[in-house]
């Protein structure tokens, strides 16, 4: 289910005006996100990956021409996870999550027992003891501000991005029913069968959490790991079409000499990598699990999702193939 035209237009308008509004819980701004992407050679990983063959014809005959095939990663979205509505750690964008919280209240207000508030049950204590490991996270996925600066920057030597800067691809407050109830995904085999669709794995002793059901509730005492798994869930949703959520799909259309990335799959570096932005800004990328990191003081974190693209410059009317 896609975000409707009204929601997308409203989101873009809020995005353009958000920079002038003060935000209480902000830890990284647009300039820092752009700078971190442009300077992250480890994340871009540009390389020559083959040769493309084109059939070029004129009235005088045909010939085969070649062009270099390149592969590199592009930052597509910034995925933010946070504990309270409006708490997006991306400074200029937190207004969007705050404004859409009113829509969430309208969606959930009529449902008995469903609160539109956030918070972590694991942090609630009774008699000095934790009584639950369940956490809840809001999440946003917004077009990376540097996606067009890296994607398509040098014709023939960099690939076009499928993402649009600053566009909301997912706002959990607009997906409140599925995000809070886990319906229908809590009944999927991926959610019921242990060992399926997990970030990390039990055998290696680094299982962080389940991808399904793809909602805001997660059983994990470590807040950093909980945030990472929720971000993985968002990426899993938006890079596919026809999912039972309210979102805008981020999928490229394959064409002659252009290969967009496959859907994000956990534990698979050939489909994506993550760059940590907040509370710790990293210049490198990795898949989750990616080690041990300190927990944010306010439970709000942000990550850049990078995906691999391959392309080559068109040098004829007909694409013959690549090697």
KOLGUBA-820182 format. One record per residue: x, y, z of N, C-alpha, C in turn; residue in three letters. Coordinates in pm, whole numbers, plus 50000, padded with zeros to 5 digits. Layout:
<recs>
  n_px  n_py  n_pz ca_px ca_py ca_pz  c_px  c_py  c_pz res
     X     Y     Z     X     Y     Z     X     Y     Z ALA
...
</recs>
This chain:
<recs>
  n_px  n_py  n_pz ca_px ca_py ca_pz  c_px  c_py  c_pz res
 50084 49881 50000 50000 50000 50000 50088 50124 50000 UNK
 50066 50214 49909 50150 50333 49898 50093 50449 49977 UNK
 50180 50541 50018 50134 50668 50073 50057 50739 49965 UNK
 49940 50791 49998 49862 50856 49894 49920 50991 49857 UNK
 49869 51048 49750 49925 51172 49697 49920 51285 49798 UNK
 49812 51291 49873 49799 51399 49972 49907 51390 50078 UNK
 49929 51267 50128 50028 51248 50233 50168 51281 50183 UNK
 50200 51236 50059 50333 51265 50004 50354 51415 49986 UNK
 50252 51484 49937 50264 51629 49916 50280 51701 50048 UNK
 50200 51658 50147 50211 51721 50278 50347 51695 50340 UNK
 50395 51572 50323 50526 51539 50378 50636 51620 50317 UNK
 50631 51641 50184 50734 51720 50117 50728 51865 50162 UNK
 50607 51916 50179 50593 52055 50224 50651 52070 50364 UNK
 50623 51976 50452 50679 51981 50587 50831 51972 50583 UNK
 50882 51888 50492 51026 51870 50480 51094 52001 50444 UNK
 51036 52072 50346 51098 52195 50299 51095 52304 50405 UNK
 50995 52298 50494 50984 52403 50595 51044 52366 50728 UNK
 51088 52241 50741 51131 52193 50872 51260 52256 50921 UNK
 51347 52298 50831 51479 52346 50871 51474 52467 50961 UNK
 51365 52547 50952 51357 52670 51030 51293 52648 51166 UNK
 51250 52526 51198 51179 52500 51323 51272 52438 51426 UNK
 51268 52484 51550 51354 52428 51653 51309 52288 51692 UNK
 51404 52203 51724 51376 52065 51762 51447 52035 51893 UNK
 51376 51972 51987 51432 51949 52119 51533 51834 52117 UNK
 51497 51722 52051 51583 51603 52054 51647 51583 51917 UNK
 51751 51659 51889 51819 51649 51761 51965 51617 51784 UNK
 52021 51527 51701 52160 51490 51722 52243 51490 51595 UNK
 52179 51508 51479 52255 51517 51355 52175 51601 51256 UNK
 52244 51681 51175 52172 51766 51080 52204 51727 50936 UNK
 52135 51790 50844 52148 51755 50703 52289 51774 50651 UNK
 52354 51882 50689 52490 51907 50643 52585 51796 50687 UNK
 52570 51749 50810 52654 51641 50860 52627 51510 50786 UNK
 52500 51485 50754 52465 51363 50682 52525 51364 50542 UNK
 52515 51478 50473 52572 51490 50339 52722 51474 50342 UNK
 52786 51542 50435 52932 51536 50447 52979 51394 50477 UNK
 52908 51324 50565 52948 51189 50601 52937 51094 50483 UNK
 52838 51116 50396 52822 51030 50279 52931 51055 50176 UNK
 52960 51181 50147 53058 51215 50044 53199 51174 50084 UNK
 53225 51165 50212 53360 51131 50258 53377 50984 50293 UNK
 53271 50904 50276 53276 50764 50316 53312 50674 50198 UNK
 53441 50667 50167 53488 50583 50057 53456 50436 50085 UNK
 53464 50396 50209 53435 50258 50247 53291 50221 50216 UNK
 53201 50319 50223 53060 50293 50196 53030 50294 50046 UNK
 53093 50384 49972 53067 50396 49828 53117 50273 49752 UNK
 53239 50231 49778 53297 50110 49717 53284 50109 49564 UNK
 53325 50216 49500 53319 50224 49353 53423 50129 49292 UNK
 53383 50059 49188 53475 49967 49121 53427 49937 48980 UNK
 53521 49902 48893 53488 49854 48758 53451 49707 48772 UNK
 53333 49670 48723 53283 49533 48744 53262 49455 48615 UNK
 53294 49516 48499 53277 49443 48375 53275 49534 48253 UNK
 53226 49478 48142 53218 49550 48015 53078 49528 47956 UNK
 53021 49633 47903 52891 49623 47835 52911 49630 47684 UNK
 52827 49556 47611 52837 49550 47465 52709 49606 47402 UNK
 52729 49697 47306 52618 49764 47240 52628 49748 47089 UNK
 52515 49731 47024 52511 49726 46878 52476 49866 46828 UNK
 52572 49923 46754 52555 50059 46702 52541 50051 46550 UNK
 52428 50102 46500 52400 50092 46356 52379 50229 46294 UNK
 52428 50244 46172 52408 50362 46089 52365 50314 45951 UNK
 52330 50406 45863 52294 50365 45726 52407 50292 45654 UNK
 52527 50302 45706 52643 50241 45640 52681 50105 45700 UNK
 52608 50062 45804 52637 49932 45863 52633 49937 46015 UNK
 52662 49823 46075 52656 49810 46221 52791 49767 46278 UNK
 52814 49806 46402 52935 49766 46471 52904 49747 46619 UNK
 52992 49675 46686 52976 49652 46829 53066 49748 46905 UNK
 53005 49821 46996 53081 49914 47080 53077 49865 47225 UNK
 53172 49907 47301 53179 49866 47442 53181 49988 47534 UNK
 53141 49966 47656 53152 50069 47761 53182 49999 47893 UNK
 53240 50072 47982 53280 50017 48112 53157 50001 48201 UNK
 53148 49886 48265 53042 49861 48364 53098 49890 48502 UNK
 53030 49976 48576 53076 50011 48711 52972 49970 48814 UNK
 53020 49946 48933 52933 49911 49045 52972 49995 49165 UNK
 52876 50050 49234 52904 50125 49356 52777 50135 49439 UNK
 52795 50169 49565 52683 50185 49657 52635 50329 49658 UNK
 52506 50346 49682 52444 50478 49690 52364 50487 49819 UNK
 52377 50598 49895 52292 50614 50014 52151 50650 49970 UNK
 52055 50569 50007 51919 50589 49955 51825 50657 50055 UNK
 51826 50609 50178 51738 50670 50279 51811 50680 50412 UNK
 51762 50769 50494 51804 50776 50634 51689 50717 50716 UNK
 51719 50608 50785 51618 50544 50869 51645 50585 51013 UNK
 51545 50645 51075 51557 50689 51214 51461 50610 51301 UNK
 51506 50571 51419 51421 50505 51516 51425 50585 51645 UNK
 51309 50599 51711 51304 50684 51829 51189 50641 51919 UNK
 51195 50683 52046 51102 50633 52146 50977 50718 52164 UNK
 50982 50845 52128 50866 50933 52145 50834 51004 52015 UNK
 50706 51027 51990 50663 51095 51867 50735 51229 51854 UNK
 50787 51255 51736 50861 51379 51713 51005 51372 51753 UNK
 51054 51253 51793 51190 51241 51842 51293 51202 51739 UNK
 51262 51216 51611 51358 51183 51505 51489 51258 51528 UNK
 51603 51187 51539 51729 51255 51567 51785 51336 51450 UNK
 51725 51324 51331 51764 51409 51218 51696 51544 51239 UNK
 51772 51643 51273 51721 51771 51321 51611 51829 51234 UNK
 51640 51848 51107 51544 51916 51019 51419 51833 50989 UNK
 51427 51703 51008 51317 51616 50972 51225 51578 51088 UNK
 51263 51612 51210 51183 51569 51325 51043 51630 51324 UNK
 51028 51744 51255 50897 51806 51246 50797 51718 51173 UNK
 50846 51642 51074 50757 51554 50999 50698 51447 51090 UNK
 50784 51384 51170 50735 51279 51259 50642 51337 51364 UNK
 50672 51458 51408 50585 51520 51507 50449 51554 51450 UNK
 50447 51607 51327 50320 51644 51265 50235 51522 51232 UNK
 50300 51415 51185 50224 51296 51149 50173 51222 51271 UNK
 50224 51259 51389 50173 51196 51511 50027 51224 51533 UNK
 49980 51341 51486 49838 51373 51497 49754 51277 51415 UNK
 49806 51236 51299 49735 51140 51215 49731 51006 51286 UNK
 49841 50969 51352 49843 50843 51425 49739 50843 51535 UNK
 49724 50954 51607 49624 50962 51712 49484 50941 51656 UNK
 49461 50997 51537 49330 50982 51474 49306 50837 51434 UNK
 49414 50768 51387 49401 50629 51345 49377 50537 51463 UNK
 49451 50559 51571 49445 50466 51684 49344 50507 51790 UNK
 49294 50630 51782 49206 50680 51887 49080 50599 51907 UNK
 49030 50541 51800 48906 50466 51811 48924 50322 51851 UNK
 49046 50279 51869 49071 50139 51904 49096 50126 52054 UNK
 49017 50046 52118 49027 50028 52262 49161 49970 52302 UNK
 49228 50035 52396 49352 49981 52449 49474 50013 52366 UNK
 49458 50083 52253 49574 50114 52171 49615 50258 52196 UNK
 49729 50277 52259 49781 50409 52287 49873 50453 52177 UNK
 49869 50583 52145 49958 50638 52043 50089 50685 52104 UNK
 50112 50655 52231 50237 50694 52294 50347 50595 52266 UNK
 50471 50637 52296 50584 50547 52276 50635 50498 52410 UNK
 50764 50475 52418 50824 50432 52542 50866 50287 52541 UNK
 50946 50251 52637 50999 50117 52646 50956 50050 52774 UNK
 50884 49940 52760 50841 49868 52879 50960 49818 52959 UNK
 51072 49794 52891 51190 49743 52960 51248 49843 53057 UNK
 51214 49970 53037 51266 50074 53125 51174 50101 53244 UNK
 51058 50035 53247 50965 50053 53357 50996 49950 53464 UNK
 51015 49995 53584 51057 49906 53691 50950 49897 53800 UNK
 50942 49784 53859 50852 49761 53970 50934 49700 54085 UNK
 50941 49774 54197 51021 49724 54308 51168 49715 54276 UNK
 51215 49801 54182 51355 49803 54145 51393 49698 54044 UNK
 51297 49623 53990 51326 49518 53894 51260 49546 53760 UNK
 51331 49515 53653 51271 49522 53521 51170 49408 53510 UNK
 51053 49440 53451 50952 49337 53438 50920 49304 53293 UNK
 50990 49362 53201 50965 49330 53060 51086 49368 52976 UNK
 51108 49290 52868 51217 49322 52775 51160 49378 52645 UNK
 51034 49413 52646 50968 49463 52524 50991 49613 52510 UNK
 51034 49651 52392 51053 49793 52360 50965 49830 52242 UNK
 50933 49958 52233 50858 50009 52117 50934 50124 52055 UNK
 50944 50122 51922 51015 50227 51850 50928 50283 51737 UNK
 50923 50415 51728 50875 50480 51607 50987 50470 51503 UNK
 50954 50488 51377 51058 50483 51273 51016 50565 51152 UNK
 51114 50631 51091 51094 50705 50966 51201 50662 50867 UNK
 51166 50663 50740 51265 50644 50633 51246 50758 50534 UNK
 51345 50845 50526 51338 50964 50441 51454 50964 50343 UNK
 51427 51009 50220 51529 51010 50118 51658 51076 50162 UNK
 51770 51008 50141 51900 51060 50184 51932 51190 50109 UNK
 51974 51295 50179 52000 51423 50113 52115 51421 50013 UNK
 52202 51318 50020 52315 51310 49927 52295 51205 49819 UNK
 52177 51146 49811 52158 51035 49717 52181 51077 49572 UNK
 52140 51197 49535 52159 51244 49397 52297 51302 49374 UNK
 52369 51332 49481 52505 51384 49467 52602 51271 49434 UNK
 52572 51152 49484 52656 51035 49456 52600 50957 49337 UNK
 52469 50938 49333 52407 50867 49223 52396 50954 49099 UNK
 52457 50912 48989 52449 50986 48864 52536 51110 48857 UNK
 52629 51124 48950 52712 51245 48954 52802 51257 48832 UNK
 52857 51144 48784 52946 51145 48668 52887 51051 48563 UNK
 52822 51103 48459 52759 51017 48358 52856 50913 48302 UNK
 52810 50788 48302 52893 50680 48253 52981 50616 48357 UNK
 53002 50685 48468 53089 50633 48573 53022 50630 48710 UNK
 52896 50671 48716 52817 50656 48838 52673 50632 48797 UNK
 52602 50556 48877 52467 50511 48841 52360 50602 48901 UNK
 52249 50613 48831 52137 50692 48881 52076 50623 49003 UNK
 52031 50702 49097 51967 50648 49216 51816 50638 49194 UNK
 51756 50540 49260 51610 50525 49254 51541 50610 49360 UNK
 51619 50666 49452 51563 50743 49563 51555 50891 49528 UNK
 51468 50961 49598 51453 51105 49584 51487 51169 49718 UNK
 51577 51267 49721 51616 51328 49848 51497 51383 49926 UNK
 51495 51358 50056 51402 51415 50153 51258 51366 50142 UNK
 51228 51279 50045 51093 51227 50032 51067 51121 50140 UNK
 50950 51125 50207 50920 51021 50306 50878 50891 50239 UNK
 50956 50786 50263 50921 50654 50212 50846 50571 50316 UNK
 50867 50604 50442 50795 50534 50548 50788 50624 50671 UNK
 50669 50637 50727 50648 50706 50853 50562 50612 50938 UNK
 50618 50563 51047 50544 50463 51126 50415 50519 51182 UNK
 50407 50650 51200 50284 50709 51253 50170 50699 51152 UNK
 50202 50690 51023 50098 50672 50922 50065 50524 50901 UNK
 50151 50439 50950 50133 50293 50939 50095 50236 51076 UNK
 50022 50316 51154 50001 50285 51296 49938 50150 51320 UNK
 49838 50112 51241 49768 49986 51267 49863 49867 51255 UNK
 49933 49857 51143 50026 49745 51124 50146 49757 51216 UNK
 50194 49879 51237 50316 49900 51314 50295 49868 51461 UNK
 50175 49889 51512 50149 49866 51654 50087 49729 51683 UNK
 50012 49674 51588 49945 49547 51615 50021 49425 51562 UNK
 50107 49446 51460 50176 49333 51399 50087 49248 51311 UNK
 49967 49298 51282 49872 49224 51198 49889 49268 51053 UNK
 49895 49175 50957 49878 49030 50971 50010 48954 50989 UNK
 50121 49026 50997 50252 48959 50987 50287 48872 51106 UNK
 50222 48893 51219 50250 48807 51335 50203 48663 51311 UNK
 50124 48643 51205 50076 48508 51171 50154 48447 51056 UNK
 50253 48520 51003 50333 48469 50893 50430 48361 50944 UNK
 50467 48265 50859 50566 48164 50900 50697 48226 50947 UNK
 50737 48338 50885 50862 48403 50923 50859 48449 51069 UNK
 50739 48478 51120 50727 48524 51258 50709 48409 51356 UNK
 50663 48295 51308 50628 48183 51395 50737 48076 51405 UNK
 50821 48065 51301 50921 47959 51297 51057 48014 51341 UNK
 51112 47964 51452 51243 48011 51500 51352 47988 51395 UNK
 51441 48085 51384 51552 48073 51290 51527 48133 51154 UNK
 51403 48173 51126 51374 48234 50996 51372 48385 51010 UNK
 51436 48452 50916 51438 48598 50908 51483 48661 51039 UNK
 51604 48630 51079 51662 48686 51201 51785 48769 51167 UNK
 51804 48877 51239 51924 48959 51225 52033 48895 51310 UNK
 52136 48839 51244 52233 48756 51312 52178 48614 51318 UNK
 52240 48531 51399 52188 48395 51416 52228 48339 51550 UNK
 52147 48244 51597 52169 48185 51729 52301 48109 51736 UNK
 52335 48037 51628 52455 47954 51630 52580 48037 51654 UNK
 52584 48157 51595 52701 48244 51611 52695 48325 51741 UNK
 52584 48315 51812 52570 48387 51938 52552 48536 51923 UNK
 52504 48580 51805 52487 48724 51783 52349 48757 51726 UNK
 52248 48681 51764 52114 48707 51715 52056 48829 51786 UNK
 52026 48934 51707 51978 49060 51764 51825 49066 51773 UNK
 51758 48997 51684 51613 49003 51686 51552 48954 51557 UNK
 51421 48938 51556 51347 48889 51440 51304 49004 51349 UNK
 51313 48982 51219 51264 49081 51123 51112 49085 51125 UNK
 51048 48969 51137 50902 48961 51142 50856 48939 51286 UNK
 50739 48993 51321 50656 49085 51242 50722 49222 51232 UNK
 50708 49285 51118 50776 49412 51092 50695 49527 51152 UNK
 50711 49543 51283 50641 49647 51356 50733 49714 51456 UNK
 50676 49798 51542 50756 49877 51634 50790 49810 51764 UNK
 50724 49698 51796 50753 49628 51921 50861 49522 51898 UNK
 50955 49517 51991 51064 49420 51981 51107 49378 52120 UNK
 51137 49250 52136 51185 49198 52263 51337 49196 52260 UNK
 51397 49294 52323 51542 49310 52323 51578 49408 52435 UNK
 51662 49364 52529 51700 49450 52641 51801 49557 52601 UNK
 51882 49529 52498 51982 49625 52451 51915 49723 52355 UNK
 51912 49851 52392 51839 49950 52313 51901 49973 52176 UNK
 52035 49966 52167 52101 49985 52038 52065 49873 51942 UNK
 52064 49750 51990 52029 49637 51906 51882 49643 51865 UNK
 51798 49686 51956 51655 49702 51925 51636 49803 51813 UNK
 51705 49915 51820 51695 50018 51717 51741 49966 51581 UNK
 51852 49891 51582 51906 49837 51457 51809 49740 51392 UNK
 51746 49653 51471 51652 49556 51415 51529 49627 51359 UNK
 51482 49729 51427 51367 49805 51376 51402 49875 51245 UNK
 51523 49930 51236 51568 49991 51110 51573 49887 50999 UNK
 51619 49766 51032 51623 49657 50934 51482 49623 50885 UNK
 51386 49626 50973 51247 49599 50935 51196 49704 50836 UNK
 51228 49829 50862 51183 49936 50772 51244 49919 50634 UNK
 51374 49890 50628 51440 49869 50499 51379 49751 50425 UNK
 51344 49647 50499 51283 49529 50440 51150 49564 50374 UNK
 51074 49652 50437 50943 49691 50384 50958 49777 50258 UNK
 51034 49885 50267 51032 49985 50160 51101 49939 50033 UNK
 51188 49838 50042 51257 49792 49920 51180 49680 49851 UNK
 51056 49661 49890 50968 49563 49826 50836 49629 49790 UNK
 50762 49569 49699 50631 49621 49661 50521 49529 49714 UNK
 50403 49585 49733 50288 49506 49773 50288 49458 49916 UNK
 50362 49524 50005 50365 49483 50145 50244 49539 50219 UNK
 50196 49470 50325 50077 49516 50398 50107 49631 50495 UNK
 50163 49738 50442 50197 49856 50520 50166 49980 50438 UNK
 50160 50093 50506 50144 50221 50438 50283 50278 50415 UNK
 50327 50284 50290 50462 50328 50259 50475 50360 50111 UNK
 50586 50419 50072 50621 50443 49933 50735 50350 49897 UNK
 50715 50262 49801 50817 50165 49764 50940 50232 49705 UNK
 51057 50185 49744 51184 50235 49691 51246 50122 49609 UNK
 51207 50116 49484 51255 50011 49394 51291 50072 49259 UNK
 51406 50038 49206 51447 50086 49075 51399 49994 48964 UNK
 51384 50047 48844 51341 49969 48729 51462 49932 48643 UNK
 51482 49804 48629 51596 49757 48549 51574 49791 48402 UNK
 51681 49833 48337 51676 49863 48194 51811 49831 48132 UNK
 51821 49847 48002 51946 49816 47933 52062 49895 47992 UNK
 52162 49825 48041 52280 49889 48098 52261 49948 48236 UNK
 52155 49907 48305 52127 49963 48438 52068 49855 48528 UNK
 52137 49826 48638 52095 49722 48729 52076 49780 48869 UNK
 51951 49809 48909 51925 49858 49045 51941 49744 49145 UNK
 51946 49775 49274 51972 49671 49375 51851 49582 49399 UNK
 51876 49462 49452 51765 49375 49492 51707 49423 49625 UNK
 51596 49367 49668 51542 49403 49800 51642 49375 49911 UNK
 51637 49454 50014 51725 49435 50130 51692 49302 50198 UNK
 51797 49226 50228 51782 49102 50302 51883 49103 50417 UNK
 51837 49076 50535 51924 49078 50653 52041 48981 50637 UNK
 52154 49016 50694 52276 48933 50694 52339 48918 50556 UNK
 52294 48994 50458 52343 48981 50320 52402 49114 50272 UNK
 52534 49124 50273 52601 49248 50233 52591 49275 50084 UNK
 52549 49178 50005 52533 49201 49861 52406 49280 49830 UNK
 52319 49298 49929 52195 49373 49907 52195 49509 49974 UNK
 52283 49530 50072 52281 49657 50144 52393 49662 50246 UNK
 52420 49781 50296 52501 49803 50416 52443 49921 50492 UNK
 52481 49935 50617 52433 50044 50702 52550 50132 50746 UNK
 52525 50261 50746 52620 50357 50803 52554 50420 50925 UNK
 52618 50410 51038 52562 50469 51160 52581 50621 51158 UNK
 52473 50693 51187 52478 50839 51186 52463 50899 51326 UNK
 52376 50841 51406 52349 50896 51539 52309 50782 51633 UNK
 52360 50783 51756 52437 50889 51823 52586 50888 51791 UNK
 52633 50789 51715 52774 50783 51679 52788 50788 51529 UNK
 52855 50891 51478 52873 50907 51334 52992 50825 51287 UNK
 52967 50731 51196 53072 50643 51146 53102 50675 51000 UNK
 53228 50656 50959 53267 50675 50820 53276 50542 50746 UNK
 53231 50435 50810 53235 50303 50747 53094 50243 50745 UNK
 53078 50137 50667 52949 50071 50653 52962 49922 50682 UNK
 52855 49862 50728 52852 49720 50757 52708 49675 50765 UNK
 52688 49544 50768 52554 49493 50792 52540 49465 50941 UNK
 52416 49456 50989 52392 49416 51126 52395 49264 51135 UNK
 52449 49205 51241 52512 49268 51358 52649 49326 51322 UNK
 52678 49442 51377 52804 49509 51344 52887 49543 51467 UNK
 52871 49464 51573 52951 49487 51692 52870 49549 51804 UNK
 52940 49594 51905 52875 49651 52023 52893 49803 52023 UNK
 52782 49874 52039 52785 50020 52038 52712 50074 52160 UNK
 52753 50191 52208 52685 50249 52324 52542 50288 52289 UNK
 52455 50278 52387 52314 50312 52368 52295 50462 52374 UNK
 52210 50513 52287 52179 50654 52289 52113 50692 52421 UNK
 52146 50810 52472 52092 50854 52600 51940 50865 52597 UNK
 51884 50904 52481 51740 50921 52472 51672 50810 52391 UNK
 51750 50709 52349 51691 50598 52276 51665 50626 52129 UNK
 51717 50738 52077 51693 50776 51937 51819 50752 51854 UNK
 51805 50686 51740 51921 50657 51656 51886 50677 51509 UNK
 51989 50696 51426 51970 50716 51282 52077 50641 51205 UNK
 52037 50587 51090 52126 50508 51006 52102 50545 50859 UNK
 52208 50539 50779 52195 50557 50634 52196 50420 50570 UNK
 52098 50395 50486 52091 50269 50412 52158 50288 50276 UNK
 52263 50209 50250 52335 50210 50123 52301 50082 50047 UNK
 52280 50095 49914 52255 49977 49831 52340 49982 49704 UNK
 52375 49864 49649 52465 49858 49532 52390 49874 49399 UNK
 52445 49955 49312 52394 49974 49176 52505 49940 49077 UNK
 52466 49889 48960 52559 49867 48850 52503 49933 48725 UNK
 52591 49987 48642 52544 50054 48521 52660 50071 48423 UNK
 52628 50104 48299 52728 50139 48199 52669 50240 48103 UNK
 52754 50314 48038 52711 50419 47946 52658 50357 47817 UNK
 52544 50409 47770 52486 50362 47644 52573 50406 47527 UNK
 52609 50310 47442 52692 50342 47326 52634 50283 47197 UNK
 52509 50249 47199 52444 50195 47079 52295 50183 47098 UNK
 52226 50142 46991 52081 50132 46999 52035 50007 47072 UNK
 52113 49901 47067 52071 49773 47124 52174 49722 47224 UNK
 52127 49684 47341 52215 49629 47444 52231 49480 47417 UNK
 52354 49435 47398 52381 49295 47367 52412 49211 47490 UNK
 52458 49274 47597 52490 49199 47718 52611 49259 47786 UNK
 52653 49193 47893 52769 49242 47969 52849 49124 48018 UNK
 52973 49150 48052 53059 49045 48107 53134 49099 48228 UNK
</recs>
